[in-house]
Amino acid sequence: MDVIRYRYATVDLGEGFDGYFEGLSAKLRGNLRRRQKRAERMGGTSLDRINRPVDRATLSRYLDRMFGIYARSWKAKDGEAIQDYHRRFYADVAERFNARGMPDLSILQVGGRDASFILGIR
């Protein structure tokens, strides 16, 4: 059997966040609580989200922010910088879903700084 290693987080929110949270191990729940407290000390969290069609310039700014987050990530620091063809792919997907009225790009900010993102497909 071949094993394919990947580094993509998958979260099942079928039971809502509370159901997801309760399904985690006690250790992971504690880690999340500590991280939330730390984020609050750093200025709190906010979510900047596109979930309705936007003009191309706005979408481009959000994608630039998304790629900026990736460039500061542990993946990039481990030598896995995002390739140009991946950038084009994500931009194409975002543009197509935006044109269909179905964009979903969320950027988490901690203390007013971009910290993480998720580009969803719905």
Secondary structure, DSSP 8 states (H G I E B T S, - for coil): -------------TTHHHHHHHTS-HHHHHHHHHHHHHHHHTT-EEEEEE-S---HHHHHHHHHHHHHHHHTSHHHHTT----HHHHHHHHHHHHHHHHTT---EEEEEETTEEEEEEE---
